[in-house]
Amino acid sequence: MGKSKQVGNHKNGSKKNIAKQWKTKRRTKDLDQIHVDMIPANSVKLLKQEVDYDVTGCAQNYCLHCARHFVDLKTLKEHFKSKPHNKRLKQLREEPYTQAEAERAAGMGSYIPHKTKEVHTQQVEENMD
């Protein structure tokens, strides 16, 4: 019996983007997307979602700043005291980068320092239906 034929060694570059696949597997929302979610009209929709059994905690316990769903109210409150949540609040204090700011950085205008805004942890309703 002779040596068997090798099959499938050359995949024509199918593994070129393997690093990108790993990095985007558990990608979270960017800060500018969260700033859009923090607008009161949008935040009401996210905090008062309908029951969805496919999402953790049936989509009832949502952290607006971290864009995460939690199993129950207790874990959501523990998350509010955690270091990752406080880091995210600190990151959200800066205004999102705009096209006007990019043009000023390129020399098409005068420099205006970053604006900061006050960001607090969201209020949680305690009554359970």
Short mmCIF file of the C-alpha atoms (twelve columns), coordinates in Angstrom:
data_MODEL
# 
_entry.id   MODEL 
# 
loop_
_atom_site.group_PDB 
_atom_site.id 
_atom_site.type_symbol 
_atom_site.label_atom_id 
_atom_site.label_alt_id 
_atom_site.label_comp_id 
_atom_site.label_asym_id 
_atom_site.label_seq_id 
_atom_site.Cartn_x 
_atom_site.Cartn_y 
_atom_site.Cartn_z 
_atom_site.pdbx_PDB_model_num 
ATOM 1   C CA . MET A 1   0.000   0.000  0.000  1 
ATOM 2   C CA . GLY A 2   1.249   3.421  -0.916 1 
ATOM 3   C CA . LYS A 3   1.049   6.707  0.899  1 
ATOM 4   C CA . SER A 4   -2.434  8.271  0.908  1 
ATOM 5   C CA . LYS A 5   -3.066  11.509 -0.885 1 
ATOM 6   C CA . GLN A 6   -3.070  14.664 1.255  1 
ATOM 7   C CA . VAL A 7   -6.218  16.720 0.889  1 
ATOM 8   C CA . GLY A 8   -6.997  20.222 2.092  1 
ATOM 9   C CA . ASN A 9   -3.651  21.814 2.846  1 
ATOM 10  C CA . HIS A 10  -4.085  24.848 0.624  1 
ATOM 11  C CA . LYS A 11  -7.212  26.784 1.498  1 
ATOM 12  C CA . ASN A 12  -6.545  29.803 -0.744 1 
ATOM 13  C CA . GLY A 13  -6.217  32.285 2.089  1 
ATOM 14  C CA . SER A 14  -9.302  31.321 4.054  1 
ATOM 15  C CA . LYS A 15  -7.379  31.840 7.301  1 
ATOM 16  C CA . LYS A 16  -6.076  35.301 6.437  1 
ATOM 17  C CA . ASN A 17  -8.624  37.099 8.583  1 
ATOM 18  C CA . ILE A 18  -8.545  34.736 11.558 1 
ATOM 19  C CA . ALA A 19  -7.359  37.493 13.933 1 
ATOM 20  C CA . LYS A 20  -10.241 39.728 12.903 1 
ATOM 21  C CA . GLN A 21  -12.694 36.885 13.458 1 
ATOM 22  C CA . TRP A 22  -11.429 36.341 16.994 1 
ATOM 23  C CA . LYS A 23  -11.477 40.043 17.825 1 
ATOM 24  C CA . THR A 24  -15.020 40.634 16.583 1 
ATOM 25  C CA . LYS A 25  -16.582 37.549 18.139 1 
ATOM 26  C CA . ARG A 26  -17.624 39.259 21.363 1 
ATOM 27  C CA . ARG A 27  -17.512 42.862 20.218 1 
ATOM 28  C CA . THR A 28  -19.378 45.361 22.392 1 
ATOM 29  C CA . LYS A 29  -20.862 48.700 21.421 1 
ATOM 30  C CA . ASP A 30  -18.488 51.588 20.837 1 
ATOM 31  C CA . LEU A 31  -18.626 54.681 23.023 1 
ATOM 32  C CA . ASP A 32  -20.261 56.859 20.369 1 
ATOM 33  C CA . GLN A 33  -23.043 54.276 19.951 1 
ATOM 34  C CA . ILE A 34  -23.596 54.290 23.716 1 
ATOM 35  C CA . HIS A 35  -23.784 58.106 23.675 1 
ATOM 36  C CA . VAL A 36  -26.615 57.795 21.142 1 
ATOM 37  C CA . ASP A 37  -28.307 55.232 23.412 1 
ATOM 38  C CA . MET A 38  -28.035 57.641 26.364 1 
ATOM 39  C CA . ILE A 39  -30.353 60.154 24.672 1 
ATOM 40  C CA . PRO A 40  -33.531 60.061 26.825 1 
ATOM 41  C CA . ALA A 41  -35.823 58.984 23.961 1 
ATOM 42  C CA . ASN A 42  -33.562 56.035 23.128 1 
ATOM 43  C CA . SER A 43  -32.790 55.102 26.723 1 
ATOM 44  C CA . VAL A 44  -36.479 54.644 27.565 1 
ATOM 45  C CA . LYS A 45  -36.788 52.100 24.745 1 
ATOM 46  C CA . LEU A 46  -33.745 50.164 25.953 1 
ATOM 47  C CA . LEU A 47  -34.645 50.168 29.637 1 
ATOM 48  C CA . LYS A 48  -38.329 49.251 29.086 1 
ATOM 49  C CA . GLN A 49  -37.904 46.385 26.632 1 
ATOM 50  C CA . GLU A 50  -40.502 43.715 26.025 1 
ATOM 51  C CA . VAL A 51  -39.848 40.252 27.432 1 
ATOM 52  C CA . ASP A 52  -37.467 38.392 25.113 1 
ATOM 53  C CA . TYR A 53  -36.641 34.838 26.154 1 
ATOM 54  C CA . ASP A 54  -33.581 34.674 23.877 1 
ATOM 55  C CA . VAL A 55  -31.727 37.386 25.820 1 
ATOM 56  C CA . THR A 56  -30.191 37.037 29.279 1 
ATOM 57  C CA . GLY A 57  -32.684 37.885 32.025 1 
ATOM 58  C CA . CYS A 58  -35.503 38.122 29.448 1 
ATOM 59  C CA . ALA A 59  -34.156 41.602 28.504 1 
ATOM 60  C CA . GLN A 60  -35.491 43.138 31.739 1 
ATOM 61  C CA . ASN A 61  -32.220 44.029 33.529 1 
ATOM 62  C CA . TYR A 62  -30.089 46.143 31.180 1 
ATOM 63  C CA . CYS A 63  -27.084 48.334 31.940 1 
ATOM 64  C CA . LEU A 64  -27.329 51.277 29.577 1 
ATOM 65  C CA . HIS A 65  -23.707 52.389 29.942 1 
ATOM 66  C CA . CYS A 66  -22.091 48.972 29.429 1 
ATOM 67  C CA . ALA A 67  -24.715 47.692 26.939 1 
ATOM 68  C CA . ARG A 68  -25.142 44.419 28.859 1 
ATOM 69  C CA . HIS A 69  -28.114 42.365 29.989 1 
ATOM 70  C CA . PHE A 70  -28.102 40.764 33.450 1 
ATOM 71  C CA . VAL A 71  -29.897 37.761 34.907 1 
ATOM 72  C CA . ASP A 72  -31.678 39.566 37.733 1 
ATOM 73  C CA . LEU A 73  -31.873 42.848 39.610 1 
ATOM 74  C CA . LYS A 74  -29.367 41.762 42.255 1 
ATOM 75  C CA . THR A 75  -26.594 41.128 39.729 1 
ATOM 76  C CA . LEU A 76  -27.398 44.404 37.990 1 
ATOM 77  C CA . LYS A 77  -26.973 46.290 41.282 1 
ATOM 78  C CA . GLU A 78  -23.705 44.461 41.997 1 
ATOM 79  C CA . HIS A 79  -22.532 45.412 38.513 1 
ATOM 80  C CA . PHE A 80  -23.195 49.094 39.272 1 
ATOM 81  C CA . LYS A 81  -20.587 48.886 42.062 1 
ATOM 82  C CA . SER A 82  -18.006 47.042 39.954 1 
ATOM 83  C CA . LYS A 83  -14.784 48.396 38.522 1 
ATOM 84  C CA . PRO A 84  -15.637 47.787 34.824 1 
ATOM 85  C CA . HIS A 85  -18.872 49.783 35.178 1 
ATOM 86  C CA . ASN A 86  -17.092 52.693 36.863 1 
ATOM 87  C CA . LYS A 87  -14.389 52.649 34.169 1 
ATOM 88  C CA . ARG A 88  -17.078 52.802 31.503 1 
ATOM 89  C CA . LEU A 89  -18.713 55.789 33.245 1 
ATOM 90  C CA . LYS A 90  -15.347 57.539 33.259 1 
ATOM 91  C CA . GLN A 91  -14.898 56.840 29.532 1 
ATOM 92  C CA . LEU A 92  -18.379 58.169 28.767 1 
ATOM 93  C CA . ARG A 93  -17.647 61.547 30.400 1 
ATOM 94  C CA . GLU A 94  -15.862 62.688 27.237 1 
ATOM 95  C CA . GLU A 95  -18.002 63.830 24.345 1 
ATOM 96  C CA . PRO A 96  -17.810 61.598 21.250 1 
ATOM 97  C CA . TYR A 97  -15.378 62.525 18.482 1 
ATOM 98  C CA . THR A 98  -17.043 64.503 15.674 1 
ATOM 99  C CA . GLN A 99  -16.193 65.426 12.102 1 
ATOM 100 C CA . ALA A 100 -15.832 69.078 13.115 1 
ATOM 101 C CA . GLU A 101 -13.234 68.091 15.702 1 
ATOM 102 C CA . ALA A 102 -11.361 66.077 13.077 1 
ATOM 103 C CA . GLU A 103 -11.252 69.095 10.763 1 
ATOM 104 C CA . ARG A 104 -9.943  71.311 13.579 1 
ATOM 105 C CA . ALA A 105 -7.226  68.745 14.298 1 
ATOM 106 C CA . ALA A 106 -6.224  68.828 10.623 1 
ATOM 107 C CA . GLY A 107 -5.676  72.591 10.814 1 
ATOM 108 C CA . MET A 108 -9.014  73.762 9.416  1 
ATOM 109 C CA . GLY A 109 -10.052 75.761 12.454 1 
ATOM 110 C CA . SER A 110 -9.101  76.794 15.947 1 
ATOM 111 C CA . TYR A 111 -8.605  74.306 18.746 1 
ATOM 112 C CA . ILE A 112 -11.455 73.828 21.211 1 
ATOM 113 C CA . PRO A 113 -10.725 71.593 24.221 1 
ATOM 114 C CA . HIS A 114 -12.772 68.455 24.880 1 
ATOM 115 C CA . LYS A 115 -16.076 68.940 26.604 1 
ATOM 116 C CA . THR A 116 -16.935 66.698 29.503 1 
ATOM 117 C CA . LYS A 117 -20.402 65.772 30.576 1 
ATOM 118 C CA . GLU A 118 -21.804 64.488 33.828 1 
ATOM 119 C CA . VAL A 119 -22.640 60.774 33.667 1 
ATOM 120 C CA . HIS A 120 -24.378 58.971 36.510 1 
ATOM 121 C CA . THR A 121 -25.496 55.387 36.967 1 
ATOM 122 C CA . GLN A 122 -29.056 54.814 35.776 1 
ATOM 123 C CA . GLN A 123 -31.971 54.590 38.195 1 
ATOM 124 C CA . VAL A 124 -33.454 51.129 38.778 1 
ATOM 125 C CA . GLU A 125 -37.093 50.389 39.524 1 
ATOM 126 C CA . GLU A 126 -37.347 47.934 42.403 1 
ATOM 127 C CA . ASN A 127 -40.913 46.657 41.965 1 
ATOM 128 C CA . MET A 128 -41.220 43.306 40.233 1 
ATOM 129 C CA . ASP A 129 -44.318 42.512 38.159 1 
# 
